Amino acid sequence: MVTQATTVRRPWLLAVCATLTLAACSGGDPTAPPVPDGPQRAVVELAEVELPGETRSPSAASWDWTLVPADGARAALAVGVVEDPGSPAAVGIWRLGPDGTPTESRLAVPGHVEAVSAAATGDVVAVAGRTWDGAHAAGFISVAPHRRAFASVPLADDARDVRFDDVAVVGPTIIAVGEDVHGTARAVVVDVDDGGAETGVVALPPVGDGEEVTLTSVTGRDARVVVTAHVDRPGLPMLPVSYVSDDGGLTWDGPHAIAGTPRSTTAGAAFTGTDYVVTGSRFDERRGALSPAAWSSPDGRTWLAEDVEVDAAWAEQREDISLGRPLAAGPVTAAAFAEHDRYLVATERVAPGRWVTRDLAKPVPWSHAEGMTWHAPDGHDWFLVGFAGSAEIQRLSPTGHLTARPVVGHVPHARVGSVHPTGVVVGVDAARPYFRETENRWETGTTAEPMVLDGSAARRQTWGPDGLARYADVASLSDGAGTTVLFGSGREQGEDQLRTVGWVRKGDGAGWEPVTGVTGEEFVFVHRVTRADGAWYALGRVARSLDRSDPRTAMIWTSTDGREWRPMAGGYAAEGQESSVRDVCSLTDGELVAVGWTDGSDGRTAAMWRLVDGAWARGHTGPGRSAFS
């Protein structure tokens, strides 16, 4: 299984990449025509391609889940975004019976719902999020004064311009927070006692020049409201902060730093009755990965780190682990989940400053499980688990009896990856995710579902050399003179290795011949083929095994004829770190450089390598949370 992460690219980084591309990567051949000075604009006509039915799921997909605990006789709720085939995504609300049985209803919200959050205090339930109508994003708020019938809150234009990230019910007030189209963090205050009327839109204190803020949660009690956020700082690690209002959201102070360690993130906040707690993750130097983290504050302004136990099964793994959003309906709880695992771990704050692991949820039939947990007054642990577009409610009794009930069951569909002109046909790289479990193991991955372009439509058909259809990821390049190089990467179900196989063809009518030299241990993956300075380069990643505890580092192979390849020596990453090379360029002075990223304690960092005496030496390094693409 090959996983991919999305990195936010800042304008300066895009400018650097654009400069490299314009200077050196237009074909990567010294015989290519010179690149004109200054930016160039080209008009490209695009046409939609009709995709086959395999690319559309026959079932609903879901995301952005919130568990709202029961309150006395008031039922618990599961709230999320649900998208039925062929329909805009909507807000789904499931009322959970005493045994966890879900009963679904839909909230009428215009447009395509992108995100939703929910909160409750006593009888009042509030839902807030953002929608897209094809041209504009807009925020929405709905309220159910008695946990039953929801009514939309009329919002003025300045309130609708806020894309809400979270919502809280604080006494008689609903406070929804998010960012407007200009990136300004704002709070929208709604008075429930006044029939759900909006009473104000307030900007939170600004951050520094060049910094960006993303709000992550809001909570409060009486007149005090606390908002958590991430501040993205150019050249520095992201900073978790809080904002505080002492008058019900009308005025604010901050930002106040929550964590002082690099790579700390926050998932949510809750008021415990005596203090405020924030949960998330921090970089653990011992494990070399993120570990669950929590912080507490008496007033939302000064924060202390708390001790959070790591589940024993994860303690020695090099796997990112996070605490999800906390709930303070009774004991303060949050669900811990590992980046590539199948279950949640209920983690409870047993005393100020100390969290311990309690119970494990049932593993779900997919990886990347995440969600929320609540410890009910009757001793049952409830889990709302989201995974691979699906969700289920699990209820664990004090005696260990667990029931799991599906909320949304999503059937994964084939996803188009890339397009490959081969001179004979235009091949389409598509793959379908799978989950497989046997008596002793489980695995996730993708199976290839190759397609070809046929006019204005794509259809299922194998293409390329014999054996390519076994591989879910394809990379290719033609040199314009008749030579095409093609690599397929993937693994067979049940195999413990990810392999890469390559072919070369010398002319459109020639046959495909196998390439040699692209080898490694149990993880060898090629994601790009390029040419520079008259030579071929295959860019990929290698690791000792498929186990996520083995770092996946960059590797460059080179060839002069596209048939015989050899790995190139280089300082691709420090020991224990991960890295990736995304492109190789020939600069105007003839120097060869490779660009990509490395991953360390400060997060993902843009990196450049220079070719010196046949080996790649580390050169320029960018700020944290950046990458050349």
Secondary structure, 3 states (H helix, E strand, C coil): CCCCCCCCCCHHHHHHHHHHHHHHCCCCCCCCCCCCCCCCCCCCCCCCCECCHHHCCCCCEEEEEEEECCECCECEEEEEEEECCCCCCEEEEEEECCCCCEEEEEECCCCEEEEEEEEEECCEEEEEEEEECCCCEEEEEEEECCCCCCEECCCCHHHHCCEEEEEEEECCEEEEEEECCCCCEEEEEEEHHHCCEEEEEEECCCCCCCCEEEEEEEEEECCEEEEEEEEECCCCCCEEEEEEECCCCCCCEEEEECCCCCCCEEEEEEECCCCEEEEEEEEECCCCEEEEEEEEECCCCCCEEEEECCCCCCCCCCCCEEECCCECCCCCEEEEEECCCCCCEEEEEEECCEEEEEEECCCCCCCCCEEEEEECCCCCEEEEEEECCEEEEEEECCCCCEEEEEEECCCCCCEEEEEEECCCCEEEEEEEEEEEECCCCEEEEEEECCEEEECCEEEECCCCCCCHHHCCEEEEEECCCCEEEEEEEECCCCCCCEEEEEEEEECCCCCCEECECCCCCCEEEEEEEEEECCEEEEEEEEECCCCCCCCCEEEEEEECCCCECEECCECCCCCCCEEEEEEEEECCCCCEEEEEEEEECCEEEEEEEEEECCEEEEEEEEEECCCCC
